[in-house]
Amino acid sequence: MEGCPLCGGGGELFHRDKRREFFLCPDCDLVFVPERFHLSPEDEKKRYDAHHNDLADPGYRAFLGRLLDPMLEKLPPGARGLDFGSGPTSSLARLFTEAGRPCASHDLYYASDPAALSIRHDFVVCCEVLEHFRRPAAEFASMLAALKPEGLLGVMTQLRDEAAALFCNWFYKNDLTHICLHSRRSLSHLAAVHGLELETRPLGVSLFQLKNGKRL
């Protein structure tokens, strides 16, 4: 048994490959990698440094559009936001700003900005970051703490129960920085704990909003 980092329940061995073990929490449905298999912060950052994303690439813009477009549908012009886990280029923050929704950036390795976390935003976005959280319960709470009562939280992460392949063949689990693999049920758990309305969209996009503009 391993302690679940999301709900504190007891995880059971779910899958093992040549490099890591994966545990499934029967309570919240998170699949997680125990801490003993986590990369060091230095090795983790080296993997992120190897990413080369460019907004001049139409494919990359379309990828970010999966989260950008449904958020823009709901956000009025002038809404101000925060890109949580923005990476080295803050690409998504730039697209929101271009669309008239000014967006600040915060990233543990590339854009650490405690001031951005200390104020409330109209929206927070977290694109392909949830799967990297070492302390997913605490880090999700940090995003909510940076959100106004009526604010909107948008996340994108590939979901285990949407994968076309069996878990053993699922490419997403092979990235050594992916240590929390979510499902609709694990995201529903987060929504229930924090009193949020959850709207799921295709391709791993989920939108969270406080019920009646206040936390329960």
N, C-alpha and C positions, 0 to 999 in steps of 0.2 A: 504493500500500500504506500502511496505517496500523497501528501497533502495538496489539495487543489489550490492553486494560487488565486483562483477567481472567487470561489465560494467558501473555501475552507473545508470542504468535504474530503472524503478519502478516494483517491484515484486508484484504479486497478490497471494492471498492465494490459495494454491494448495492442501494441505492435512493437516489434524490435527489428532493427536492421543492423548493418555492419558498424554503424557509427553511433546510433542513439536508441534510447527506449522512449516510447510514447505511452502515456497513461490517460485513461478516460475516466472522468468524474461522472458517476451515475446520477448525481444530484443536479448539476447544471449543464452537463453534456460537453464541457470543454475537453479537448484533447491537448495535453500539455507535455512538454519535455522537462524532466527534473533538472534542478539547478546544476547538478554535477556534470551535465552534458552541455551547459551553456558556454559559449565562447567568452573569452576575456573581452573587456571593453576595447582593448587595443586591436584584437583580431576582428572583432565585430566591425569596428570603424574601417579597417582595411577592406572588408568586403563591400561596405557602402561606398568607399572611395573608388571602387572599381566600376560602379554604375555610371553610365554616360548617357543621360537623358537630355534631349534637346527639344525645346519648343518649336524649332524650325521643322521638326519631323511631324508630318500630319498624323502618323500612326500614334505617336505619343500624345498629341493633343486630343485625339479621339479617345484614347485610354483615359485621360484625365476628365474628359467630357462626361464619362459615365457618372461621375460624382458631381461635377460642376453643373451640368444642365438641370438635374432635378433640384439642386439647391437654388439655382437662379429662378426657377419657377416659383419658389416660395418666398424669396427674399426681395424686399422692396429696394429700389435704387437708393444708394447711400448707406445701406446697412453695412456695418463694420464688423470684421471677423478676425479669426486667428487660425492659421494653419499649424496644427499641432503635429510635430514630426515632419517638418517641411523639407528636410534633406538639404543638400548643398546648394541647390539652385532656386529653392522656393518657387518652383514652377506654378503650382496650383495657386499660391497667393498672388502671383503675378497675373494669372488669368482672371481671378476674381476682381482684382484691382482694375484691370482693363475693362471689365464688364460693369464698372461703376459701383462695386462693393469693396471698398478699401480693406485690405487684408494684411495683417501683421504675420510674422513668422516666429515660431519657436521650435528649436531642435536641440536635443541633448548634445550632439556633437558639432553641429554646424552653425546654429543660431540660438544659443542659449540666451533667453531673454526673460528673466524673472519679472520684469516690469510688465511684460505682455500678459503674464499669468495672473498678475495682481489686480487687473481690471476686468470688468464684465463686458463681454462682446455680444453682438446680435447673433452671431453664428460662430461655430467652431467646426473645422473640418479635419479629418484624420484619414489620410489616404494611404493605404497599404502600410499601416503602422501597427494596428492592433495585434498583428501576429508576432511582433517583435517585443511586446511588453514583458518585462521580467516580473513586474508586480501589477498584473492587469486590473485588479480591483482598485488599487490606489490610483493608478494612472487614469482610469476611466473617471474616477471621482475628481481628479485634478482638471480634466477637461470640463466637467460639469461646473466646477467652481469658477471657471473662466467664462461662464455663459450667463447672460441675463435671464431673469425668470421666464420671459416669453421666448427665449432664444431657441435656435435650431442647431442640433448636432448632426453632422453627416459623416458617416464612416464608410470606407470601402475596404473589404478584405475578402479573399476568396473563402467560401464556406464549404465545409466538409460535405454537407448533405446536398450541395449543388454540383459537386465534382462528377464528371462523366466517368472517371475511372474509379476502381476500387482503391481503398486507402493505400494498399501496398504498392500500387502503381501510380499514385497521385504525385505529380511532379512538385506540387507546392510544398509538400512536407520535406523535400530533399534539401532545401535551403537551410543551412545550419543556423541562420539567424531567425528562422521561423520556429518559435517555441510555444506559441499559443494558437491553436487551430480551432476556429469557431464554427458554430452551426447556428441555424435559426433559433434553436432552443437555448443555446448559451447567450445569445444576444437578447432573447426574450427574458432570460433570467436577469440580465443587467437592467432591462427596462422595468421589470417588476420591483427589483430592489430599490431603484431610485425614483419610482413613481413616474415613469415616462411612457408616453405613447410611442409605439414603434411602427414604422412603415417600411416594409421591405420592398426593394426594387430589384430588377434583374441584375445579374453580373456582380453580386456581392455588395450591393449598395444598400445601406440602411439609414433611415432618418429617424432621429429621436427628438421628441419635444415634450416639455413638461406638461402634465395634465392640468388643464385649467390655469396655466401660467404660474403654477407653484409646485414645489416639491411636496410629496406626501410625507 
